[in-house]
Amino acid sequence: MGGRASACAPDGDVPCGRRLSVPFGKNAGVSGENGVPRADGDGGAEAAPPEQLALIRESVRRAKAPRAKPRTWRGAALAKELPVARVLVDKGVLHLDRYFDYAVPEELDEQAQPGVRVRVRFGAGRGRVREGRREGGGLIDGFLVERRAESDYSGPLAALAQVVSPEPVLSEELLGLARAVADRYAGSLADVLQLAVPPRSARAEQRPSPPPLPPPDAPDAGSWGRYEHGGAFVEALASGGAPRAVWNALPGPQWSEELARAVAATLASGRGALVVVPDGRAAARVDAALIAVLGEGRHALLTADAGPEKRYAQWLAVRRGSVRAVVGTRAAMFAPVQDLGLVAVWDDGDDSHSEPHAPQPHTRDVLLLRAALDGCAFLLGGFGCTVEAAQLVESGWARPLVAGREQVRRTAPLVRTVGDDDLARDEAARAARLPSLAWQAAREGLRHGPVLVQVPRRGYAPRMACAQCRAPARCRHCSGPLEGQDAGVLKCGWCGREEGSWHCPECGGFRLRAQVVGARRTAEELGRAFPAVPVRTSGREHVLDTVPGTPALVVSTPGAEPVAEGGYAAALLLDGWAMLVRPDLRAGEDALRRWMAAGALVRPQGQGGTVVVVAEPTLRPVQALVRWDPVGHAVRELAERAELGFPPVSRMAAVSGVPEAVAEFLAAVDMPPDAEVLGPVPVAPTLPGRPRRPGAPPPGEQWERALVRVPPGSGAALAAALKTAQAARMARGSGEAVRVRVDPPDIG
């Protein structure tokens, strides 16, 4: 601009700033940078050969011009109508959680439409104004929210630097949902939109989406007829209704087909449907069921396995209305389905439904917000039943969708238990990990098909405990856990010291037993016990999707159980007490959910299917598994939590950080009158080299955590107060950071 423009070649052959070795000035006659001799400025020296000059000019023409930075549009004319753009900048900090106004240059008027991605200059000072435009600041991405005739800001506005793409990706409905999620979880709108809108792929945007297909015919109820109100639920969806149900699915593989029929019924009414599942394996099963029920081209699969470009192309097809149904994992909860008629979530108790990135929303709660905002149907399903699902039914917001007891008995396997008294009388259990009942069930099951063995821990080395009182065996030097090695030597899992003369400090006993044995060690032991039977493992490193229906031992960690063709003949649920004694409010609920997910893969009792759980039979989760009654367990848990004031009956937030920062933050929060602060208490440190758990401090730091509890109806006020205090703290830049998490799933 200005004086720089005169430095460019007048004929346009040479871009600004490009250095050429051509005859010029008093340095003629000296070889240039490319070896071409320069001619004397007075013409005395011999001129360069014309062939070389022609080659130079041709290379300059072929050279790619340097990409210009987005302009400041200094002095440029503004759009004649609605010259102000309201922009949400991509700054995930609470004190900047608002819209900013920018001027719209006339050249960008057509492209700068609500919902498009833009780039703006952010952070310019008030004094940097030239020719009516605010200048300076760094370039930052954002979304254009709306166009306005005038701005609330009285000073000069900076101009939009660039419209990244004319594709509108942020609809009014998606913006409203993101704002509701940000307010509920005391987070910023920009953080939520990072979760809701996938990264851009230019190639995907350039490809047109296929034309939408007409609505399909309404399907019949199919296996929904096994449930007391299943047929009525499907009919209500097909007729355009908005039923809300909590679905306790029967054991077996039909759940994916039943979800597909619910989606097909919704599409038949001319509306869209969204199904969110915990992992890619479940998504693949629902995807296959949708293809079988609807055919190709009527739904989109949104998972991380597809890759960024393919996933963005699928997301664009949904936003453009080419497909009206979506099945996907956690991020699909924000999918921009048009005319949404049904939202469904499968297995809401799975940890994968909790987003690890700020503001850490949960799939179930986001879909509840969508059902309320869009007035659509809601379906929460699973083999188990969470306390939150029971609360939806108890409050009358949703209706139960369950099968009768006779139908449950016909489809569920036989469940048998092995408790402490049985282990004490069992000679085989004292000599080995598996009691006689489990060995017999495995041996009998292998005659008819595969046998599933669920182990609550991956790996090889077992943690040890006292055989008499079950107190964990600890190292005398660092109090770390003692682990059994291959040669029978005890070694500390923290400091690595060997322990040769251990005795229990609680009861004085000298005998040890395996507290929790990993999946690989279990597979090795079972392989020696059944040498003629193949042993397969499924865990974090290698997860199997399916296994043949031939006899085999399948050792799996919870959540990684493969589906067997025709179902498993038997299942052994080992070390059940290790899942029940975790210091977590949801330990019993989570153990029952994992047991039922494994038991649902076993053949019905009428076909010889048997499940053996090694856990104390008098415990409530074990009794619920024996009766196959997850709803009754959830209802009783809900009643106890209501008496104690625990979530989900109350709303709760966790405030974590170094002790001084937590105390300072709590003192600055304008709490609701009915708020109650519990703690703070120390948080278990993160050991070096170990994975960091959700809510845990970084390695080497000592944190405290306080819980803030409010009764129903005050959750929004608590979230707003925490957000205001956190925003003020960030704006001041004072002290150590404090982590705020609303409705944490792991409160201890």
ABEGO torsion letter per residue (X at the ends): XEAAAAABBAAGABBBGBBBBBBBEAABGBBBAAGBBBBBAAGABBBBBAAAAAAAAAAAAABBBBBBBBBAGBGBBBBABGABBBBBBBBBBAAABBBBBBBBBAAAAAABBBGBBBBBBBGBBAABBBGGBBBEEBBBBBBBABBBABBABABBBBBBABBABABBABBAAAAAAAAAAAAAAGBBAAAAAAAABBBBBAAAAABBBBBBBBBBBBBBAEAAAABAAAAAAAAAAAAGBBBBBBBBBBBEAAAAAAAAAAAAAAAAAGBBBBBBBABAAAAAAAAAAAAAAAEBGABBBBBAAAEAAAAAAAAAAAAAGABABBBBBAAAAABBBBGBABBBBBGAABAAABBABOAGBBAAAAAAAAAAAAGBBBBBBEABBBAAAAAAAAAGABBBBBBBAAAAAAABBBBBBBBAAAAAABAAAAABABBAAAAAAAAAAAAAEBBBBBBABBEABBBBBBAAAGBBBBBAAAGBBBBBBAAGBBBBAAAGBBBABBBBAAAGBABBBBABBBAAAAAAAAAAABAABBBBBBBAABBBABBBABBBBBBBBBGABBBBBGEBABBBBBGAAAAAABBBAAAAAAAAAAAAAAAAABBBAAAGBBBBBBBBAABAAAAAAAAGBAAAAAAAAAAAAAAAGBOAABBBBBBBEBAAAAAAAAAABBBBAABBBBOBBBBBBBBBGBBBBBGBBBBGBBBBBBBBBBBBGAAAAAAAAAAAAAAAAAAAGBEBBBBBBBGBABAX
